[in-house]
């Protein structure tokens, strides 16, 4: 797998750097050495790779996802096994996840929400046609590329991990994010289809519009319960100003009953396109306060007199709060009766107005007074148009929302550099304020981009040096560096940038880069059998403060590491200490006394206490000694405390006759010399 220090999967995908870390896998930026292109490689954690049923589902779903070739879906190129784990090779998309964007920017403008949702709906519609249900549709699985392209990721992978909903709900940290976007049927463990994905998309839209999901809680179970039993707080109460039509679309998606949601992602996509084109009046089954828009040639004002007298209520822009029951299904037949009643009354009013005009015309043309005849005028039919509001000095999003609310279509949006006008402020409009137009007519606007500015490149994922070089080369000089603890990026890599990529900024503008300065938490390694110095160096090198405790072990020799607390494999906060457990060896055992026992009995006694027995030795004793043939001594002695498994030496008494001492041999004496006779 390694070649000169590099890591290569499948013989072709060289890992460059880690991009992110999730609950089941890590994602790396890699280079496809065969095709010479960047790819993203998702590598499963070993605990998932060791589950055969998971791996099989993972394989099937990866293959299904690989067949989803669509501009709004992150492509899956390959999958395989490398040593003890599995990996998936995906399209590499430079950009940010939708969850990061919401976290950074808060609620998004309504047109942008509709555009993003339309891209997601397009992706889901294509997948559903291929019988692939995402099952984990959430803002974290939506990537917005540098050029604004919407990409949905993790098709199929989520399916592989959602086989046991009830079990997953109780796994803290595993499903917490997913439970936030659960459909009611998913939360109950029921069979799901594409409509479950649409509910989850509704949750994503709610989050984009308000800046937060509809339901939160202390646990995954409590959040799932709310999806089944409770209604979300109306969008208009959390964020006044959201167009009613977009609230209606979101509410229809989040209906508790799948049968009352959109029947397909294509139907949803069509309504979002209608909203973006300025046709805000939707099908009666979607919004209770609008009617279906007729084609332009068939549009008729049912009561022109009333329309000309009643001003447009600008306070309605942004929409009044929707009643809570707006999230519940309502009766289509009642809506149709209501609609036909209004149309009938309107047509009668128009008929009365026409009769009055004809009478006036006849009276004027038949008058006997010539002067009256020459000066009389036929009053024209009251205009059916709509007065163009003033949008100059509004922000772009506010101007678009106001014009669309009045029924106009946004035409060309051009930009102009202005030192005296803030960026994104409307400079002019055409036609101007006060012009009377028909609903569906086009209005062009010119928007300020502020002073001469430069588009910010994306530097998230680059090293600090690479980011500074890139920004300096583009003309930016005022760059602040801050440190950030994160699990998503390696130390020294840019984790966040402010302003975001693709924003426009003056060269003297301040750019803040958040540089990864270590992890928030990490997995504790397996240190069993290692020395204390090695364990301390390994853990302290990752950022933990360590302490030690001694612990007895039958299997780990004294001085070696038995384990840690928390145990290895735990994702542990780096600001909390880790206890290293050092072996003191097996527990000490007292040696029993075996003096006076037979060799067999002594061996059995020692073995039963956990000791080893050395070959016996002979100890001579008097034949009259009662311990002849029995144990007369043991080493170590009885009463000492030693480790289990210590070898005990025993000595058996052997009768030996004492050797008599020999009689002393008398020392011979020299004979006295014979006296020599005297001469």
N, C-alpha and C positions, 0 to 999 in steps of 0.2 A: 504493500500500500504506500510505503514511503520511498521516496527517491531523492537522495541528497537533502533530506530534511523536509521536503514537501509532502503533502498528503494528497493522494490521487485516488478517487473512487472510480471503479469500473474501468480502470486503465485509461481514462480520458478526462475526468473532471477534477482539475486541480483546485483544491480549496485555497482561497486567498485570505478571507477574513470573515469573522462571524458578524452577521447582520442583526440577528435577533435570537432570543431564547424563549420558548414557550413551555407549556405544561407537559408536552409530549415529545418535543423535538427541538433541535437547534437548526437555524437557517444560516447558510454560509453563501457568500459571494464566491463563485468559482469560475474558472475558465475552461470551456470546452476545447481541449487541445486538438480535437479532430476537426471541428468547424471554426475554431478561432473566434468564438463569441462568448460574452459573459452569460452566465446562467446562475440561477439560485438553486442550491442543493439543500433539501430538508433531510436531516439525519435523525432517525428515531433514537430515543433514549433506550438503553439496554433493557429496562424493565418491560417496555412495550414489545421490543424485538424478541423477547423470550416467550411471548404468549403466541402459540401456533394459531389459535383461532383469530386473534387480532391480526397477525401477519397475513392470513389468508384473506380476510376482509379488506385489509390494506391493499393487497395485491389486486383484488377484483375492482375495487373502487378507483385505484390509480389507473388501471387500464381503461375504465369507463371515462374517467376525467380526461385521459389522453385523447379521447375521440371528440372532445368538445373544442373545436377550432372556431373561435368567435372573437371579434375585436374587443369585446368587453369581458373576456374571460382570460385569466392568467393561464397560459398554455402549459401543459404537462408534456415533457419531451421523453422522459425515460424513467425507469425505476430499476432497482437491483439490490443485491446484498453485498456488503463489504465486511468481511470478518464476522463479528458477532451482531451486526446491526443491519438495518435496511435504510434505503434512501430513495428520495424522489427528486428528479431533476425538472425544474420549472423555468419558465420564462422569467428573466430578470427585468423588473420594472423599476426605473428610477423615479422616486416620488415619495409620498407620505400616505399612511393609512388614514381613512376617514376619521377614525377615532382620535388620531393625533391632531387632525385639523380642527375637530370640534373642541378638543381639550385646549387647543391654543387660541382659537378664534371665538369660541362660544357659538350661539345661534347663528345660522347661516341665512343669507338673504333668500327669500322665497323662490325667485327664479333659479338661483343656484341649486337649491334643494330639489326643485323639479328636474333640472338637467341631470343631476347625479342620480336621482331615483329612476329617471328614464333609461339611463345607461344600465343600471342594475336590473331593471325590468327586462331590458333587451337580453341581457345575459341569462337571466332565469328562464325566460321564455324559450330560448334556444336549448337550454339544458333540459327543461321539462319535456320538450318534444322528443328528446332522446331518452326519456324515462330516467333521468338523473335528477334526484332531489338533493339539494344542498344540505339541509338539516342544521346548518350552523351559520345562517345568514346574520351577520352582525357588522357593525361599523369597522371592527378590527380586521375583517376579511375583505374590505373594499380599499383598493389602492387608487389614488389619484396621481397620475403620472405628471411629469414636469410640464407637458403640453396640455394638461387638463383631461386626458383620457381616463375614463372610468374603467377599472379592472376589478373583477370579482375573483378572489383567490380561494384555495382550499376546497374546490369541488371534490367530493368523494372522500377526502381525508376525514372530514367531520363525521361522515356516515360510519366510517370504520370504528370510531370511538364512541358511538352513541347506541350501541346495541343493547345496553342495559341501563335504561333511563333511571330506574329507581335506585340502582347501585350508584350511578354517577351523581345523583342528586346529593348523596351523603358524603361524597368525596370532596372535602373542603379544598378549594383552589383548583379543582379539575374542571368543574362545570359552572363555577360561579359566573364567569363572563357569559357563558352560553345561556344560562337560566334567565339572564336579563332579557334575552330575545326569544325565549321559548313561546311557541304557540300554545293555546290551551290544550289542544289534543296531544302535543308533544310533552307537555308537563304531566299529563295523565298517563303517559306510556301507551297511547293509542297509535294505531297505524296512521301514518302521515302521507300526504301527497304534496303536489306543488303548491296548494293553497296554504300549507304550513309555512313555506318559504315566503309567501306573500304577506302573511301576518308578521313575520319577522322583519320584512322590509318596511311594513308600517311602523314597527317599533323604531327602526333606523330613521325613518322620515320624522317621526315624533322627536327623536333625539336631535336631528339636524335643526328642526324648527325651534326647539326650546332650549337646547344646550344640555339636556339631561334626559335619561330614559324615563319611560312612564312609570315604572315600578322599581323600587329599591327595597332592600331588606337586610336583615342581619345574616341570612343564610340563603343558599340556593333554594331550599325547600320553601321558605317564606315568600321568595320572589315568584316561584312557580305557582304557588297558591294564589297570589294576587292576579296572575295572568288568567287563572281559571275563574275566580270569584269576583274580582273588583273591576271597577271602571277607572280609567286614568283621569287625572285632572284635565279639564278642557284646555286645549292648546291656547285659546284666546285669553285664558286667565293667567297662564304662565308667561305668555308673550303676546300682548295686544299688538295688532297690526298685521297678523298673518292673514292672507286672503282666505275668504271663506271656502272657495273652491278647493284650495290645497288642504284645508282642514277636513273638508268632506272626503277627499280622496284618502287621506290618512285614516280617518275614522272608519271608512268602508274596509280598508285593509285590516284594521284591528278588530273587526267584529268577532265576537266569541264563537259564533257559528260559522264553520267553513262555508256552508251553503249560502251565506249572506255576504261573503266577500266577492272579490272579482273571480270570475270563473277561470281566468287565465292571465298570465303576465302580459300577453298581447293586448288584452282589453285595458289593463292598467296603463300600459305604454301609450295607447291611443288617447286616453284621457289626459295623461301628462303632456302629450304633444299639443292637445287642444288648449290646455292651460298656458303653455309656453307661447302659443300663437295668439293669445289674447282672447280666446273664446271661453270666457269664464263660466257661462251658464251650462251646466252639465245635465246629464240624465237625471230625471226625478228620483231615481232609486239611489242616487248618490248624495245629493244635497237637498234638504227639505225647503230651502228658500229660493231656489232658482228653477228655471224651466229650460227645456232643451232648446238650443239655438237652432233656428232655421237657416237654410242656405241664404246667402246675401240677397239673391233675387226674390226670395220669398218672405223677407223680413217685413213685418207690418206693425206699425204702432197701433195698438187696439183702442187707445183713447187719446188722440192727438191733442184735444183741447186741454185735458188734464195734464198731459205731458208738458205742454208749453207753459203751464201756470206753476207747476211745482218744481222748485229748484232741486238740483242734485244735492243730496245730503253728504257732504264731504266727511262728516264725522263717522260715516259708515266705513270709510276706508280703513282697512285693517280688520274690520269685522267685529261685530259684537260678540260677547261670549256665547259659545254654543251651549245649549242646555245639556245636562248630563245624559239625557236619553238620546242625544244625537249619536252616541256610540252603539245604540241598540237598533235592530232592524225595525223599519216601519212599513206600513201597509201601502203597497204600490197602487192598489185600486183606489184608495182614498185620495192619493195624490193625483191620479188621473181625473177623478171627479172634480177635485178642486181646480185643476188646470182648465178643464172644459168649462167650468162655471165662470172663471175669470174671462176666458176667451169669448164666451157668449155675451157676457155683460159688455165687454169692450166693443164687440161688433155692433151691438144695439146702440151704444153711444155714438159710434162712428156713423151709423145710419141716420140717427137723429140730427147730428151735425150737418150731414149732407143735405137733408131735407130743409133745414134752416137756411143754408146757403142758397139753395135753389129758389126758395121763397124770396129772399132778399134780392136775388138776381132779377127775378120777374118784376118785382115791385120797382126796382130802379130803372129797368129798361122800358116800363110802360107808364112812367110818371107823366102827367100832363104839364108839369113845370119844366120848360126847356132847360132852365138853369140847373135844376136838380138833376136833369138827365145828363148834362154835360159834366157835372162835377162828381156824380156818384161813382164809387169804385166798388169792384167786387173784392171782398176780403179774401186773401189767399188762404188756402188750407194751412193750418198751423204746421210749422216745420217738424219733421220727425227726427232731426239731427240732435247731436250732443255737442255741448260747448267744450272746446279744448281748454283744460285747466292750465295754470301756470306751473311749470316744473323747473324754471330757471332758479338756480341756487340750491336746489335739492340735491342730495346724493343720488348717484346713478340708480342704485337699487330702489330708493324711495320713488324716484321719478318713473321708473319702469312699472313699479307696482301701482302707482296712481293712475297712469295712463291705461294699463291693462284693466284696472278696476272699472274705468269708464267705458271699456269695450274697444279700445283702440289697439292696433297692432304696432309693435315697435319696428321701425324700419332700420335705416342705417344709423349706426352709432359710431361717430368719428371722434377722434381725440385731438387735443390742441395743447401745446406747451404754454403754460401761463405762470409767470412768477408770482402774480398777485392773487391767484385763485387756488385754493387747496385741491389736491388730487381727488378725482372722482366726483367733482362738483359739476352740475350741468351749467354750461355757458349759454346755450341758445337752443331754441326749438323751432321746428318748421313742420306744419303751420304754427303761427304764434298763438298765444293765449287769446281766448274769445272767439276764435274761428269756430264756425258750426260745421261739423262733419258727421258723416254717417258711422254708426258702429261698424267696426271692421276696417275703417280707413287707417292708413299708415301715417305715423309721425316720426320724423327724424330728430335726433338730438346730437349736440356736440358736447363732449365731456372734457373737462380739464384733466391733464395728467400732472399738473403742478409744475414746478420748475424742471429744467432739463434734468432728466434722471436716467439711471442705468438699471437694467433688469438684473436682479440678484440671481446668481447661479446657485444651484443646490450644492451644498458642501457637507450635508449630513452624511456620515459614513466615511468621510475622508479623515486622514490624520490631521493633527493641528497644523503641521508644516505644509501639507498639501493644500489645506483650506486657505491658509494665509497667502500662499503663493497665487492661488486661483483668484482670490478677491483682490489682491494687489495688482495683478495683471489686468483685471477688469476696471481698475481705477479707484477702488475703495481703499481708504487709508485709515479711517477711524474705526478700529476693531477692538472690542473688549472681549477678554477671555474670562470665563467663569468655570468653576469646577462643578461636576454633577455626578452623584452616585447613581448608577444605573446597571441593570442586568442585561440590557439590550446591546451594548456596545463595549468593545475592548478598551482598556485604558489608553488614553491619548487620541481617541477617535471622537469626532464631532457628533454629539448626540442630538442637539437641537440648535436651530439658528433663528434669530429674530432681527429683522423681519423675515418672513418665510421666503422660500425660493420663488422666483418669478415676480416678486414684488419689485416695484420701481423705487429707486432711492437716489438721492443726490450723492455725488462722490464724497461729499463731506459728511454725509449722514452716518449715524452710529449703527454699527452692526454688532450684535452680541452673540458670541459663540459659546455654547455649553459643551465643555470637553469632558468626556467620561473619565472619572478619577477613581475608578474602582466599582466593585459591585455592591449592591444593597445586601445581597445574600449569595450564598454559594452552597454547593453540595459538599458535605463532609466526606473526605476520601476514606478508603479502607486502609487502616494502618496496623491491623493485627499482625503480630510477629515482628514488627519493626522495633528499632531501638528508640529510646526516649528522645535522644538528640535529633534523630531523623524526623520523628513525629512533630516535635516542636518546630523545627525548621519548615516543614511542609505546611502546617496550620498557620503559623505566624506569617509565613510568606504570602498567604492568601488574605491576611488581614485580621485574623482572630487573636484575641488574648487567650492564653492557655493556662490552665492549672492542672495539677496531677493528684491522683489518689491511688493508693495501693489496693490491690485486689487479689485474692487467691485464685489460682487456676490449675486445674489438673492437666491441661494440655499445653500451656504456654510457659516456657521456662522463665525463671525469675529474672527481672530486669527488662523483659520484653513487653511490648504493648499488647494488652488483651483487647481493648476497644476504646471507644470514646462515648461521651455523653454530651449531646445527643448522638445516637448511633450513626455509623457511616451511611451515606445515601440521603441523609436529611438535608433539605434546603434550609439552611440556618442563617439568620441575620448576622452580618459581620460585626455588628456592635454588641453582640452578646458572646460571653466566653464559651470556650469548649474545654471540657474536663477530659484529660488523658488518663486512661486507666492502665496502671503499670502492674505487671504480674509479680507476686511474691513467691510464686511456685505453688506446689500443692500444699495443703494444710498439714501441719505437724501431727504425728501419731505417736502415742506412748507404746514403748516396746513391752510386751508381756513377759512374764517370767516363765521359762520352760525347764528350769532345773528340776531334775528328778523324773522327767518324762522320757518315754522311749523315743528313739529317733523318728519313727513314723508319726507319733502323736505330736512331737515338737514341731515337725515340718508342717503338719496340718494346722496347728495353732498359729504359727507365724504366717502361713499363706492366707489363712482366714482373716488376719489383721491387716493384710496388704503388704507383707514383707516378702522378700526373696530369701531363699535359704542356700548358703554356700555348701559345697561338699563337706561332709563331716570330718572332724579330726579326732585322733585318738589321744586320750589322756590316761596314763597309767594310774591304776589305783590298787590298793591292797586286795587280795582275793577275798578277804573277809568284809570288804566295804560293801554296803547295801546298794550302792549306785553303780555296781558293775553292770555294763550294758545300757546304762541310762545317761541322760545329759548331766554333766557335772559342771559345765561352764558355758557362757554365751557372750559373744562380742558383736555389737555394743551390749552393755549390760541392761538388764530389765529396769524399767522406770525412766529411761531416757526418752526424749521426744525427737523424732526424726521424721523425714519426709516418707510418704508412702512409697514402697518400692525399694527401700533401703535393704541391702543384703546383710543378713545376720549369720554369723559363724557360730556353730555349736561344736562342743567337744564331748565325745562319748567315753565313759569310763571303761578301761580295759584292765582285766586282772593280770597282774604280773607278780610272780614270786620274787620276794626280795633276794637279792644276791648276798650270800653270807660273806662276811668280811674274812679274808684269809688270815691264818695264824701267822703271827710275826715270825720270821726266820731268825734264829739266833745268830748273832754275829760271831764268827770263829775268832778265837784268840790265838795269838802267836805263841808257840811254845817258848818257854823260858830257855834261854841259852844254857848249854851244858857248861858248867864251870870248868875252866882249864886247870888241870892239876898243876900245882906249883912245882917247879923244879927244886 
